[in-house]
Amino acid sequence: MIVTAQAGSPAGEQQIATHVSGVLARRSALAHPPVYLTVSDAVARAIAGTFSSRTDHGAVLDRFHRTGSADADELMEAARFEQGYASPEGHAALYCLIGWVRSRVASQVAGAVQ
């Protein structure tokens, strides 16, 4: 399934940190946070750009960063792979990117059911 970010351009570096910490704080305050409680499209694209590289997984992240569109499974796999090498802050940002993908998949599946 292809997921698409509606934001015109990726967020800035400071917005990533602020948005990720805010989303994680709100999610941790809830016993069962909803799937839609995630980072914005612009922040999701910026997170992907932060971890883009010449590796296969990095190329998936780079493509999403540049175009705002990617295969959901490939994007989640790339983010999970990069989590293994990321700092704690990077790991948290990639966790939020994975949450963003899950949210988009859930909304597309719900839209297809209706």
trRosetta pair geometry for C-beta under 8 A, 3 or more apart (Angstrom, degrees):
i j d omega theta_ij theta_ji phi_ij phi_ji
1 71 7.2 115 67 -155 36 64
1 72 4.8 1 75 8 89 127
1 73 7.7 102 34 -18 73 87
1 105 5.9 107 87 -120 144 90
1 108 6.2 155 -180 95 134 151
2 69 6.0 11 -179 -174 109 99
2 70 7.0 172 -147 92 70 21
2 71 6.0 -50 -94 -94 61 49
2 72 7.1 -165 -112 -25 11 82
3 69 7.2 177 88 -145 45 54
3 70 6.3 -17 57 64 85 70
3 71 7.8 78 13 -175 79 11
3 72 4.8 90 -20 -80 113 89
3 75 6.8 -83 45 27 121 153
3 101 5.7 -170 15 -136 170 72
3 104 4.0 85 -141 115 118 147
3 105 6.6 -62 -77 -57 119 70
3 108 7.5 -127 -100 -22 75 140
4 68 5.9 51 -164 133 70 89
4 69 4.6 -7 -105 -101 83 87
4 104 7.5 166 38 -158 45 140
5 41 3.7 141 -161 -166 93 102
5 42 7.4 144 173 -60 129 33
5 44 5.7 -167 -96 75 130 119
5 45 5.2 -142 69 -51 172 109
5 64 7.6 91 -6 -179 120 88
5 68 4.0 -112 56 -159 95 94
5 69 7.4 -134 20 -61 71 50
6 41 5.1 -143 43 -56 67 173
6 68 7.6 152 -40 175 11 137
7 10 7.3 99 111 -88 130 31
7 11 7.7 -32 169 -44 161 79
7 40 6.7 84 -59 146 136 100
7 41 3.8 173 -12 101 103 109
7 42 3.8 -166 -160 -64 165 76
7 45 6.3 -135 70 5 123 134
7 68 6.9 -165 62 -122 71 130
8 42 8.0 -1 48 -92 55 102
9 42 6.8 29 90 -130 50 102
9 45 7.7 -153 163 97 30 148
10 42 5.8 133 -152 -169 30 68
10 43 7.9 101 -163 -96 72 16
10 45 4.0 -130 -96 108 89 106
10 46 3.9 137 179 -71 106 73
10 48 7.9 -126 -110 52 131 90
10 49 5.5 12 -130 -7 172 142
10 65 6.2 -2 -65 -159 143 81
11 15 3.8 -111 171 91 121 136
11 16 6.0 153 96 -57 118 70
11 19 7.0 11 138 -2 173 147
11 40 7.1 98 -50 75 133 115
11 42 4.0 99 -47 135 88 101
11 43 4.7 -1 13 -82 145 57
11 45 7.3 131 6 64 73 89
11 46 4.2 -77 54 -24 78 147
12 15 4.8 97 57 6 73 106
12 16 7.4 -124 102 -13 42 84
12 46 7.1 -43 21 -125 7 148
13 16 5.7 -46 -158 20 36 115
13 17 7.2 28 153 -11 64 101
13 46 7.4 -165 -83 179 40 127
13 50 7.8 113 -114 -90 84 114
14 17 6.1 -55 -156 37 37 107
14 18 6.3 30 153 -13 69 112
15 18 5.8 -60 -142 44 32 109
15 19 5.6 26 163 -16 70 115
15 42 7.3 -22 126 116 146 115
15 43 6.2 -129 131 -93 101 94
15 46 6.9 95 81 34 105 171
16 19 6.2 -66 -143 42 20 104
16 20 6.0 16 164 -17 63 114
16 43 5.8 145 -108 -148 59 89
16 46 5.2 -135 -75 115 110 127
16 47 6.1 143 -137 -73 117 74
16 50 7.0 83 -130 -44 168 142
16 93 6.2 17 174 -125 111 128
17 20 6.1 -57 -139 38 23 107
17 21 6.3 16 165 -12 61 111
17 89 7.4 -14 -115 -167 92 124
18 21 6.3 -64 -149 39 23 104
18 22 6.3 20 156 -17 62 113
19 22 5.7 -59 -147 39 29 112
19 23 6.2 26 158 -17 66 107
19 39 5.3 84 142 -134 119 97
19 40 6.4 -83 -151 13 147 96
19 43 4.5 -106 92 -102 157 155
19 96 7.9 133 119 170 92 159
20 23 6.0 -57 -146 38 28 107
20 24 6.2 24 158 -15 64 110
20 39 6.4 -12 -85 -85 61 127
20 43 7.2 -177 -52 177 76 132
20 47 7.6 113 -75 -86 122 122
20 89 7.9 100 102 -170 150 77
20 92 5.8 107 165 126 126 103
20 93 5.1 -57 -105 -98 153 71
20 96 5.1 -131 -125 -15 87 159
21 24 5.8 -57 -144 41 30 110
21 25 6.2 33 156 -22 65 108
21 92 8.0 41 -80 139 59 143
22 25 5.8 -55 -146 35 29 111
22 26 6.4 24 158 -14 64 107
23 26 5.9 -57 -147 39 30 108
23 27 6.1 27 156 -17 66 109
23 37 6.7 154 -154 154 87 80
23 38 6.2 41 -153 -153 140 27
23 39 5.4 -82 -36 -67 159 69
23 96 5.7 96 84 -125 144 122
23 99 7.7 165 154 87 136 150
24 27 5.8 -55 -142 40 30 110
24 28 6.1 27 160 -19 65 109
24 92 6.2 -22 -71 -169 150 117
24 95 7.9 64 -93 91 110 126
24 96 7.1 -83 -56 -72 91 111
25 28 6.0 -58 -144 37 26 107
25 29 6.6 30 155 -25 61 107
26 29 5.8 -56 -153 29 31 114
26 30 7.2 15 156 -10 62 108
26 33 7.3 107 123 -125 78 128
26 37 6.1 -137 114 -176 119 127
27 30 6.3 -71 -159 38 34 103
27 33 4.2 -17 -141 -74 75 169
27 37 5.7 158 -84 116 87 126
27 99 8.0 -73 -88 -133 156 161
30 33 4.3 117 75 -77 128 73
30 34 7.9 -40 131 -6 163 65
30 37 7.6 109 26 29 149 171
33 37 5.0 -94 176 54 107 140
34 37 5.1 106 65 -13 79 100
35 38 7.6 -9 160 -33 50 116
35 99 7.6 -168 -161 -166 61 80
35 102 5.8 -113 -160 126 108 103
35 103 5.1 167 146 -99 85 68
35 106 4.8 56 118 13 152 167
36 103 5.1 111 -110 -144 45 113
36 106 7.4 -119 -62 83 76 131
36 107 7.2 82 -95 -62 103 110
37 99 8.0 -47 90 167 61 131
38 44 7.8 32 145 -70 112 115
38 96 6.5 143 -160 -167 80 76
38 99 4.5 -174 -115 125 112 104
38 100 4.7 160 158 -85 136 60
38 102 7.8 168 -77 61 147 88
38 103 4.7 -125 6 -24 146 150
39 43 4.0 -108 171 91 118 128
39 44 5.4 152 94 -57 112 76
39 47 7.2 85 89 -21 165 134
39 96 4.7 68 -22 162 122 119
39 97 7.3 -28 40 -77 135 47
39 99 7.3 105 7 79 84 109
39 100 5.4 -50 54 -69 89 119
40 43 4.7 92 55 10 79 102
40 44 6.9 -137 97 -8 41 87
41 44 5.6 -54 -148 33 31 114
41 45 6.5 28 156 -16 65 105
41 68 7.2 34 175 -149 111 109
41 100 7.7 141 -98 -163 44 129
42 45 6.0 -55 -152 37 30 109
42 46 6.4 29 151 -19 64 109
43 46 5.4 -54 -145 38 35 113
43 47 6.3 41 154 -24 67 100
43 96 7.5 -44 129 131 118 132
43 100 8.0 -170 88 -77 90 146
44 47 5.8 -50 -150 30 29 112
44 48 6.7 30 152 -17 61 105
44 64 8.0 -77 139 152 93 122
44 96 7.6 -135 -96 127 72 90
44 97 5.5 124 -143 -123 76 74
44 100 4.2 -170 -101 151 130 171
44 101 7.9 147 -153 -48 132 67
45 48 5.7 -55 -154 35 33 113
45 49 6.5 35 150 -21 65 106
45 64 6.6 -149 -121 139 68 82
45 65 5.4 119 -176 -130 75 51
45 68 5.8 -31 -94 -101 130 75
46 49 5.5 -53 -149 35 35 115
46 50 6.6 44 151 -28 64 100
46 65 7.4 90 -97 -131 19 97
47 50 5.7 -50 -156 25 33 116
47 51 7.0 3 157 4 63 107
47 93 4.7 -174 -131 164 113 105
47 94 6.7 168 170 -83 121 46
47 96 6.6 -166 -81 80 163 102
47 97 4.5 -150 104 -66 142 117
48 51 6.5 -78 -156 49 31 92
48 52 6.5 52 149 -55 69 95
48 61 4.2 -168 -166 -166 81 80
48 62 7.3 -168 150 -63 96 20
48 64 4.5 -90 -172 88 165 112
48 65 4.3 -159 102 -61 103 87
48 75 7.6 -44 -106 -149 126 104
48 79 7.9 -68 -99 -81 78 99
48 97 6.4 134 -60 -135 78 141
49 52 5.5 -30 -144 -6 37 119
49 61 7.3 -170 -64 150 22 95
49 62 7.2 78 -115 -116 55 53
49 65 3.6 125 -71 -140 80 140
49 66 8.0 118 -94 -47 99 59
50 90 7.3 -155 129 -126 128 95
50 93 6.9 -8 63 126 151 153
51 58 6.6 -132 142 -118 69 77
51 61 5.0 -69 90 169 91 167
51 78 7.9 144 115 147 123 99
51 79 7.6 104 77 -115 157 61
51 82 4.7 52 -173 -165 140 159
51 86 7.2 -40 -103 -88 123 118
51 90 7.1 119 -78 -164 112 113
51 94 6.8 49 -38 -85 159 109
52 58 5.1 100 -171 -178 40 83
52 59 7.5 76 -157 -93 85 21
52 61 4.6 -151 -86 101 68 100
52 62 3.4 101 -149 -75 126 81
52 65 5.5 -79 -50 9 135 146
53 57 7.7 21 53 81 102 76
53 58 2.9 -80 51 -141 75 162
53 59 7.6 -69 79 -42 52 55
53 61 7.6 36 13 56 67 121
53 62 7.4 -152 21 -44 26 117
54 58 6.1 8 28 83 20 136
54 59 7.0 31 -156 -61 28 92
55 58 4.2 91 50 10 82 108
55 59 6.8 -138 90 -12 41 84
56 59 5.8 -52 -151 28 28 113
56 60 7.1 30 150 -19 60 99
56 78 8.0 -136 118 -104 69 100
57 60 5.8 -48 -157 28 37 112
57 61 6.7 33 148 -13 66 105
57 77 7.1 -123 -117 118 101 81
57 78 3.9 157 -161 -134 82 80
57 81 4.5 -107 -116 76 162 144
57 82 6.1 -174 136 -47 131 91
58 61 5.6 -55 -151 40 37 111
58 62 6.1 40 150 -23 69 106
58 78 7.4 171 -53 -161 22 116
58 82 7.5 110 -79 -83 70 119
59 62 5.4 -50 -142 37 33 114
59 63 6.3 38 156 -22 65 103
60 63 5.9 -53 -150 33 28 111
60 64 6.6 25 153 -14 62 106
60 70 6.3 90 -178 -150 84 133
60 71 7.9 -70 -146 48 114 90
60 74 5.0 -147 -137 150 139 105
60 75 6.0 -163 155 -92 116 52
60 77 7.7 27 76 73 172 91
60 78 4.1 -152 74 -58 130 153
61 64 5.8 -57 -150 39 32 109
61 65 6.2 36 151 -23 66 107
61 75 7.5 113 -88 -137 58 73
61 78 5.2 -164 -45 142 89 137
61 79 7.3 122 -89 -71 110 68
61 82 7.1 36 -50 -36 149 151
62 65 5.5 -53 -146 35 32 115
62 66 6.2 22 159 -13 66 108
63 66 6.0 -60 -145 41 28 105
63 67 5.8 -15 171 17 67 116
63 69 8.0 -64 143 77 92 63
63 70 6.1 119 99 -94 103 102
64 67 6.7 -72 -125 56 21 82
64 68 6.9 58 -173 -113 57 13
64 69 6.9 -145 -121 67 63 22
64 70 4.0 -36 -83 -33 103 134
64 75 5.7 80 -65 -113 150 117
67 70 7.6 129 73 -53 109 75
70 74 6.2 -122 169 79 102 107
70 75 4.3 104 112 -63 134 119
71 74 4.1 64 76 16 107 113
71 75 6.5 175 81 -14 52 87
72 75 5.9 -60 -145 38 26 110
72 76 6.3 22 160 -14 64 108
72 101 5.2 140 -149 -174 84 107
72 104 7.0 -159 -103 87 116 110
72 105 5.1 89 -146 -74 159 114
73 76 6.0 -57 -146 39 28 107
73 77 6.2 29 156 -19 64 109
74 77 5.7 -56 -145 38 29 112
74 78 6.2 30 156 -20 64 107
75 78 5.8 -53 -146 35 29 111
75 79 6.4 28 155 -17 63 107
75 97 7.6 -124 160 154 103 107
75 101 5.4 176 98 -100 121 140
76 79 5.7 -55 -146 38 32 110
76 80 6.2 32 156 -19 66 107
76 98 5.4 81 -131 -129 84 87
76 101 5.2 -152 -67 93 94 159
76 102 7.7 80 -95 -53 129 79
77 80 5.8 -55 -146 37 29 110
77 81 6.3 32 154 -22 63 107
78 81 5.7 -54 -149 34 30 113
78 82 6.4 24 156 -14 64 108
79 82 5.9 -58 -147 40 30 108
79 83 6.5 44 151 -34 63 99
79 94 4.5 164 -171 -168 92 97
79 97 4.9 -160 -119 93 144 121
79 98 5.0 -169 104 -62 145 89
79 101 7.5 -165 8 -7 147 138
80 83 5.5 -44 -154 18 34 119
80 84 7.7 41 150 -24 57 94
80 94 7.6 161 -73 153 28 124
80 98 6.9 75 -60 -89 80 134
81 84 6.2 -51 -175 17 38 113
81 85 8.0 4 144 5 63 104
82 85 6.0 -71 -160 47 47 98
82 86 5.7 56 147 -44 79 112
82 90 7.5 -102 145 155 101 115
82 94 5.7 -169 89 -107 105 149
83 86 5.5 -54 -134 23 34 120
83 90 7.7 179 -119 121 50 87
83 91 5.0 79 -151 -130 84 78
83 94 4.8 -153 -76 92 89 146
83 95 7.2 83 -108 -56 130 73
86 89 7.8 -119 159 74 103 53
86 90 3.1 -135 -172 105 113 119
86 91 4.6 164 90 -57 117 64
86 93 7.7 -133 -178 49 150 97
86 94 6.0 175 -7 -7 166 133
87 90 4.5 95 46 9 73 104
87 91 6.9 -129 93 -9 37 86
88 91 5.5 -50 -145 32 31 116
88 92 6.5 32 155 -19 63 103
89 92 5.7 -54 -153 35 32 112
89 93 6.5 32 150 -18 65 105
90 93 5.5 -52 -147 36 35 112
90 94 6.3 32 155 -16 67 105
91 94 5.9 -57 -149 39 29 108
91 95 6.4 38 149 -25 63 104
92 95 5.4 -48 -150 30 33 118
92 96 6.7 33 151 -18 63 102
93 96 5.6 -54 -156 35 34 111
93 97 6.6 37 146 -21 66 101
94 97 5.2 -46 -148 32 40 115
94 98 6.5 44 151 -19 66 99
95 98 5.7 -52 -153 35 31 112
95 99 6.5 34 147 -18 63 105
96 99 5.3 -50 -148 37 36 116
96 100 6.4 45 150 -25 65 99
97 100 5.4 -47 -151 29 35 116
97 101 6.7 36 150 -18 64 100
98 101 5.7 -50 -152 33 35 111
98 102 6.5 35 150 -18 65 104
99 102 5.6 -53 -147 37 34 113
99 103 6.3 38 153 -23 65 105
100 103 5.7 -54 -152 33 30 115
100 104 6.6 28 153 -16 64 105
101 104 5.8 -57 -151 37 32 109
101 105 6.3 31 153 -18 67 106
102 105 5.7 -54 -146 37 32 110
102 106 6.2 32 155 -20 66 107
103 106 5.8 -55 -147 36 28 111
103 107 6.4 23 157 -15 64 107
104 107 5.9 -55 -145 38 30 107
104 108 6.3 28 156 -17 65 107
105 108 5.9 -59 -148 39 30 108
105 109 6.2 28 156 -18 66 108
106 109 5.8 -56 -144 38 29 109
106 110 6.2 29 156 -18 65 108
107 110 5.6 -52 -143 39 32 111
107 111 6.2 34 155 -20 64 107
108 111 5.6 -54 -146 38 31 113
108 112 6.3 32 154 -21 64 106
109 112 5.7 -54 -148 34 32 111
109 113 6.5 34 153 -24 64 104
110 113 5.8 -53 -150 30 32 113
110 114 6.8 30 155 -21 64 103
111 114 6.1 -53 -150 29 33 108
